[in-house]
């Protein structure tokens, strides 16, 4: 027989946690880039992409 489909609902806490971790990661990336003298737009954009990826990973992994 067909089993009813169970859907896991992600809470608001994982969304807030993902945003907080992404923001903190970006701030740390910017600080390290500044210390190494790599403050060009390319490094800042790359930091935003990396931080966004980390935030998404936290959001998806936190079921």
KOLGU-71170 format. One record per residue: x, y, z of N, C-alpha, C, O in turn. Coordinates in Angstrom, 3 decimals, always signed. Atoms other than C-alpha are relative to their C-alpha. Layout:
<pts>
<n_px = X, n_py = Y, n_pz = Z, ca_px = X, ca_py = Y, ca_pz = Z, c_px = X, c_py = Y, c_pz = Z, o_px = X, o_py = Y, o_pz = Z>
...
</pts>
This chain:
<pts>
<n_px = +0.830, n_py = -1.174, n_pz = +0.000, ca_px = +0.000, ca_py = +0.000, ca_pz = +0.000, c_px = +0.879, c_py = +1.244, c_pz = +0.000, o_px = +2.050, o_py = +1.212, o_pz = +0.378>
<n_px = -0.744, n_py = -1.258, n_pz = +0.043, ca_px = +1.028, ca_py = +3.569, ca_pz = -0.470, c_px = +0.072, c_py = +0.619, c_pz = +1.384, o_px = -0.935, o_py = +0.774, o_pz = +2.076>
<n_px = -0.211, n_py = -0.692, n_pz = -1.263, ca_px = +2.523, ca_py = +5.227, ca_pz = +2.558, c_px = -0.222, c_py = +1.493, c_pz = -0.207, o_px = +0.163, o_py = +2.028, o_pz = -1.247>
<n_px = +0.144, n_py = -1.456, n_pz = +0.147, ca_px = +1.544, ca_py = +8.861, ca_pz = +3.172, c_px = +1.374, c_py = +0.672, c_pz = +0.021, o_px = +2.268, o_py = +0.272, o_pz = +0.766>
<n_px = -1.267, n_py = -0.712, n_pz = +0.118, ca_px = +4.325, ca_py = +11.249, ca_pz = +2.259, c_px = +0.199, c_py = +0.901, c_pz = +1.218, o_px = -0.661, o_py = +1.718, o_pz = +1.547>
<n_px = -0.319, n_py = -0.812, n_pz = -1.170, ca_px = +5.972, ca_py = +12.803, ca_pz = +5.300, c_px = +0.921, c_py = +1.122, c_pz = -0.443, o_px = +1.930, o_py = +0.887, o_pz = -1.108>
<n_px = -0.803, n_py = -1.156, n_pz = +0.396, ca_px = +7.345, ca_py = +16.286, ca_pz = +4.831, c_px = +0.608, c_py = +0.638, c_pz = +1.238, o_px = -0.091, o_py = +0.928, o_pz = +2.209>
<n_px = -0.687, n_py = -0.633, n_pz = -1.106, ca_px = +9.944, ca_py = +17.772, ca_pz = +7.132, c_px = -0.046, c_py = +1.508, c_pz = -0.208, o_px = +0.328, o_py = +2.011, o_pz = -1.267>
<n_px = +0.106, n_py = -1.454, n_pz = +0.088, ca_px = +9.335, ca_py = +21.436, ca_pz = +7.843, c_px = +1.189, c_py = +0.629, c_pz = +0.716, o_px = +1.445, o_py = +0.358, o_pz = +1.889>
<n_px = -1.124, n_py = -0.696, n_pz = -0.596, ca_px = +12.367, ca_py = +23.605, ca_pz = +8.424, c_px = -0.524, c_py = +1.170, c_pz = +0.821, o_px = -1.444, o_py = +1.874, o_pz = +0.406>
<n_px = +0.448, n_py = -1.065, n_pz = -0.877, ca_px = +11.986, ca_py = +26.034, ca_pz = +11.275, c_px = +0.649, c_py = +1.328, c_pz = -0.329, o_px = +1.581, o_py = +1.417, o_pz = -1.128>
<n_px = -0.528, n_py = -1.348, n_pz = +0.174, ca_px = +12.642, ca_py = +29.725, ca_pz = +11.409, c_px = +1.412, c_py = +0.110, c_pz = +0.578, o_px = +2.221, o_py = +0.914, o_pz = +0.115>
<n_px = -1.317, n_py = -0.050, n_pz = -0.634, ca_px = +15.657, ca_py = +29.067, ca_pz = +13.640, c_px = +1.109, c_py = -0.353, c_pz = -0.985, o_px = +2.181, o_py = +0.251, o_pz = -0.944>
<n_px = -1.046, n_py = +0.356, n_pz = +0.957, ca_px = +17.574, ca_py = +27.393, ca_pz = +10.816, c_px = +0.218, c_py = +1.111, c_pz = -1.022, o_px = +1.338, o_py = +1.306, o_pz = -1.494>
<n_px = -0.139, n_py = -1.133, n_pz = +0.915, ca_px = +16.881, ca_py = +30.361, ca_pz = +8.537, c_px = +0.822, c_py = +1.108, c_pz = +0.657, o_px = +1.752, o_py = +1.643, o_pz = +0.054>
<n_px = -0.732, n_py = -1.051, n_pz = -0.718, ca_px = +18.083, ca_py = +32.856, ca_pz = +11.144, c_px = +1.438, c_py = -0.435, c_pz = +0.235, o_px = +2.360, o_py = +0.370, o_pz = +0.099>
<n_px = -1.350, n_py = +0.522, n_pz = -0.205, ca_px = +21.071, ca_py = +30.641, ca_pz = +11.934, c_px = +0.831, c_py = +0.051, c_pz = -1.272, o_px = +2.007, o_py = +0.411, o_pz = -1.231>
<n_px = -0.714, n_py = -0.052, n_pz = +1.278, ca_px = +22.019, ca_py = +30.390, ca_pz = +8.262, c_px = +0.401, c_py = +1.410, c_pz = -0.369, o_px = +1.509, o_py = +1.641, o_pz = -0.855>
<n_px = -0.312, n_py = -1.400, n_pz = +0.295, ca_px = +21.828, ca_py = +34.151, ca_pz = +7.828, c_px = +1.101, c_py = +0.506, c_pz = +0.919, o_px = +2.015, o_py = +1.198, o_pz = +0.471>
<n_px = -1.009, n_py = -0.449, n_pz = -0.959, ca_px = +23.855, ca_py = +34.765, ca_pz = +10.995, c_px = +1.377, c_py = -0.573, c_pz = -0.320, o_px = +2.382, o_py = +0.136, o_pz = -0.249>
<n_px = -1.275, n_py = +0.634, n_pz = +0.341, ca_px = +26.550, ca_py = +32.287, ca_pz = +9.986, c_px = +0.563, c_py = +0.585, c_pz = -1.289, o_px = +1.770, o_py = +0.805, o_pz = -1.388>
<n_px = -0.454, n_py = -0.599, n_pz = +1.256, ca_px = +26.720, ca_py = +33.724, ca_pz = +6.458, c_px = +0.563, c_py = +1.403, c_pz = +0.249, o_px = +1.606, o_py = +1.760, o_pz = -0.297>
<n_px = -0.467, n_py = -1.347, n_pz = -0.311, ca_px = +27.064, ca_py = +37.259, ca_pz = +7.835, c_px = +1.333, c_py = -0.039, c_pz = +0.747, o_px = +2.253, o_py = +0.714, o_pz = +0.427>
<n_px = -1.246, n_py = +0.124, n_pz = -0.753, ca_px = +29.741, ca_py = +36.221, ca_pz = +10.323, c_px = +1.141, c_py = -0.481, c_pz = -0.901, o_px = +2.270, o_py = -0.005, o_pz = -0.780>
<n_px = -1.024, n_py = +0.497, n_pz = +0.927, ca_px = +31.618, ca_py = +34.308, ca_pz = +7.601, c_px = +0.493, c_py = +1.109, c_pz = -0.920, o_px = +1.688, o_py = +1.212, o_pz = -1.195>
<n_px = -0.387, n_py = -1.099, n_pz = +0.883, ca_px = +31.570, ca_py = +37.345, ca_pz = +5.324, c_px = +0.857, c_py = +1.029, c_pz = +0.748, o_px = +1.832, o_py = +1.544, o_pz = +0.201>
<n_px = -0.779, n_py = -0.955, n_pz = -0.797, ca_px = +32.839, ca_py = +39.621, ca_pz = +8.106, c_px = +1.404, c_py = -0.544, c_pz = +0.247, o_px = +2.385, o_py = +0.191, o_pz = +0.131>
<n_px = -1.321, n_py = +0.601, n_pz = -0.198, ca_px = +35.662, ca_py = +37.198, ca_pz = +8.889, c_px = +0.806, c_py = -0.006, c_pz = -1.298, o_px = +2.000, o_py = +0.295, o_pz = -1.287>
<n_px = -0.677, n_py = +0.002, n_pz = +1.300, ca_px = +36.506, ca_py = +36.853, ca_pz = +5.183, c_px = +0.544, c_py = +1.396, c_pz = -0.308, o_px = +1.689, o_py = +1.547, o_pz = -0.733>
<n_px = -0.418, n_py = -1.374, n_pz = +0.275, ca_px = +36.633, ca_py = +40.638, ca_pz = +4.820, c_px = +1.179, c_py = +0.406, c_pz = +0.874, o_px = +2.104, o_py = +1.070, o_pz = +0.406>
<n_px = -1.102, n_py = -0.321, n_pz = -0.908, ca_px = +38.884, ca_py = +40.968, ca_pz = +7.869, c_px = +1.301, c_py = -0.662, c_pz = -0.415, o_px = +2.359, o_py = -0.034, o_pz = -0.392>
<n_px = -1.207, n_py = +0.709, n_pz = +0.443, ca_px = +41.314, ca_py = +38.342, ca_pz = +6.636, c_px = +0.511, c_py = +0.589, c_pz = -1.306, o_px = +1.719, o_py = +0.762, o_pz = -1.473>
<n_px = -0.411, n_py = -0.605, n_pz = +1.272, ca_px = +41.344, ca_py = +39.845, ca_pz = +3.136, c_px = +0.676, c_py = +1.341, c_pz = +0.243, o_px = +1.660, o_py = +1.677, o_pz = -0.417>
<n_px = -0.593, n_py = -1.302, n_pz = -0.319, ca_px = +42.085, ca_py = +43.249, ca_pz = +4.641, c_px = +1.402, c_py = -0.166, c_pz = +0.576, o_px = +2.315, o_py = +0.583, o_pz = +0.228>
<n_px = -1.314, n_py = +0.246, n_pz = -0.600, ca_px = +44.969, ca_py = +41.855, ca_pz = +6.699, c_px = +1.030, c_py = -0.427, c_pz = -1.039, o_px = +2.205, o_py = -0.076, o_pz = -0.924>
<n_px = -0.915, n_py = +0.447, n_pz = +1.045, ca_px = +46.491, ca_py = +40.233, ca_pz = +3.609, c_px = +0.118, c_py = +1.001, c_pz = -1.143, o_px = +0.858, o_py = +0.766, o_pz = -2.098>
<n_px = -0.081, n_py = -1.025, n_pz = +1.032, ca_px = +45.976, ca_py = +43.363, ca_pz = +1.523, c_px = -0.730, c_py = -0.362, c_pz = -1.273, o_px = -0.399, o_py = +0.149, o_pz = -2.343>
<n_px = +0.759, n_py = +0.434, n_pz = +1.173, ca_px = +43.515, ca_py = +41.708, ca_pz = -0.827, c_px = -1.411, c_py = +0.566, c_pz = +0.076, o_px = -2.381, o_py = -0.188, o_pz = +0.162>
<n_px = +1.304, n_py = -0.650, n_pz = -0.151, ca_px = +40.683, ca_py = +44.228, ca_pz = -0.632, c_px = -0.659, c_py = +0.344, c_pz = -1.331, o_px = -1.551, o_py = +1.192, o_pz = -1.375>
<n_px = +0.589, n_py = -0.311, n_pz = +1.301, ca_px = +39.852, ca_py = +44.251, ca_pz = -4.328, c_px = -1.433, c_py = -0.520, c_pz = -0.063, o_px = -1.843, o_py = -1.352, o_pz = +0.746>
<n_px = +1.404, n_py = +0.391, n_pz = +0.152, ca_px = +36.275, ca_py = +43.838, ca_pz = -5.503, c_px = -0.149, c_py = -1.492, c_pz = -0.274, o_px = -1.131, o_py = -2.107, o_pz = +0.142>
<n_px = +0.058, n_py = +1.431, n_pz = +0.314, ca_px = +37.028, ca_py = +40.340, ca_pz = -6.781, c_px = -0.002, c_py = -0.822, c_pz = +1.278, o_px = -0.799, o_py = -1.750, o_pz = +1.414>
<n_px = -0.087, n_py = +0.745, n_pz = -1.256, ca_px = +37.997, ca_py = +39.103, ca_pz = -3.305, c_px = -1.238, c_py = +0.201, c_pz = +0.862, o_px = -1.681, o_py = -0.726, o_pz = +1.539>
<n_px = +1.204, n_py = -0.265, n_pz = -0.779, ca_px = +34.993, ca_py = +40.777, ca_pz = -1.684, c_px = -1.196, c_py = -0.762, c_pz = -0.589, o_px = -2.000, o_py = -1.323, o_pz = +0.156>
<n_px = +1.076, n_py = +0.751, n_pz = +0.652, ca_px = +32.605, ca_py = +39.243, ca_pz = -4.253, c_px = +0.161, c_py = -1.495, c_pz = +0.259, o_px = -0.814, o_py = -2.190, o_pz = +0.548>
<n_px = -0.257, n_py = +1.410, n_pz = -0.285, ca_px = +34.252, ca_py = +35.850, ca_pz = -3.813, c_px = -0.363, c_py = -0.324, c_pz = +1.445, o_px = -0.916, o_py = -1.388, o_pz = +1.724>
<n_px = +0.376, n_py = +0.192, n_pz = -1.399, ca_px = +33.822, ca_py = +36.248, ca_pz = -0.050, c_px = -1.511, c_py = -0.054, c_pz = +0.181, o_px = -2.012, o_py = -0.837, o_pz = +0.988>
<n_px = +1.459, n_py = +0.039, n_pz = -0.064, ca_px = +30.126, ca_py = +36.977, ca_pz = -0.545, c_px = -0.564, c_py = -1.313, c_pz = -0.512, o_px = -1.524, o_py = -1.849, o_pz = +0.044>
<n_px = +0.450, n_py = +1.283, n_pz = +0.553, ca_px = +29.711, ca_py = +33.869, ca_pz = -2.669, c_px = +0.276, c_py = -1.133, c_pz = +0.981, o_px = -0.583, o_py = -1.981, o_pz = +1.222>
<n_px = -0.353, n_py = +1.044, n_pz = -0.974, ca_px = +31.544, ca_py = +31.686, ca_pz = -0.153, c_px = -0.898, c_py = +0.089, c_pz = +1.227, o_px = -1.413, o_py = -0.925, o_pz = +1.696>
<n_px = +0.850, n_py = -0.180, n_pz = -1.184, ca_px = +29.608, ca_py = +33.166, ca_pz = +2.779, c_px = -1.444, c_py = -0.405, c_pz = -0.286, o_px = -2.095, o_py = -1.022, o_pz = +0.557>
<n_px = +1.347, n_py = +0.412, n_pz = +0.377, ca_px = +26.317, ca_py = +32.692, ca_pz = +0.937, c_px = -0.131, c_py = -1.512, c_pz = -0.076, o_px = -1.131, o_py = -2.080, o_pz = +0.361>
<n_px = +0.004, n_py = +1.463, n_pz = +0.075, ca_px = +27.193, ca_py = +29.073, ca_pz = +0.232, c_px = +0.014, c_py = -0.648, c_pz = +1.374, o_px = -0.674, o_py = -1.642, o_pz = +1.607>
<n_px = -0.039, n_py = +0.518, n_pz = -1.369, ca_px = +28.028, ca_py = +28.471, ca_pz = +3.879, c_px = -1.363, c_py = +0.187, c_pz = +0.672, o_px = -1.857, o_py = -0.717, o_pz = +1.345>
<n_px = +1.314, n_py = -0.253, n_pz = -0.581, ca_px = +24.752, ca_py = +30.084, ca_pz = +4.946, c_px = -1.064, c_py = -0.943, c_pz = -0.530, o_px = -1.900, o_py = -1.432, o_pz = +0.230>
<n_px = +0.961, n_py = +0.939, n_pz = +0.596, ca_px = +22.755, ca_py = +27.946, ca_pz = +2.527, c_px = +0.230, c_py = -1.408, c_pz = +0.534, o_px = -0.720, o_py = -2.135, o_pz = +0.825>
<n_px = -0.324, n_py = +1.328, n_pz = -0.535, ca_px = +24.576, ca_py = +24.835, ca_pz = +3.722, c_px = -0.550, c_py = -0.155, c_pz = +1.425, o_px = -1.120, o_py = -1.194, o_pz = +1.759>
<n_px = +0.511, n_py = +0.047, n_pz = -1.370, ca_px = +23.683, ca_py = +25.654, ca_pz = +7.347, c_px = -1.522, c_py = -0.118, c_pz = -0.018, o_px = -2.092, o_py = -0.891, o_pz = +0.752>
<n_px = +1.465, n_py = +0.023, n_pz = +0.096, ca_px = +20.041, ca_py = +26.267, ca_pz = +6.368, c_px = -0.502, c_py = -1.383, c_pz = -0.410, o_px = -1.451, o_py = -1.905, o_pz = +0.174>
<n_px = +0.453, n_py = +1.293, n_pz = +0.510, ca_px = +19.727, ca_py = +23.004, ca_pz = +4.442, c_px = +0.369, c_py = -1.136, c_pz = +0.957, o_px = -0.406, o_py = -2.074, o_pz = +1.140>
<n_px = -0.461, n_py = +1.087, n_pz = -0.869, ca_px = +21.727, ca_py = +20.867, ca_pz = +6.868, c_px = -0.707, c_py = -0.019, c_pz = +1.341, o_px = -0.714, o_py = -1.051, o_pz = +2.013>
<n_px = +0.636, n_py = -0.095, n_pz = -1.308, ca_px = +19.790, ca_py = +22.050, ca_pz = +9.924, c_px = -1.467, c_py = -0.395, c_pz = -0.102, o_px = -2.357, o_py = +0.455, o_pz = -0.079>
<n_px = +1.375, n_py = +0.502, n_pz = +0.042, ca_px = +16.716, ca_py = +19.881, ca_pz = +9.668, c_px = -0.415, c_py = -0.277, c_pz = +1.401, o_px = -1.542, o_py = -0.713, o_pz = +1.636>
</pts>
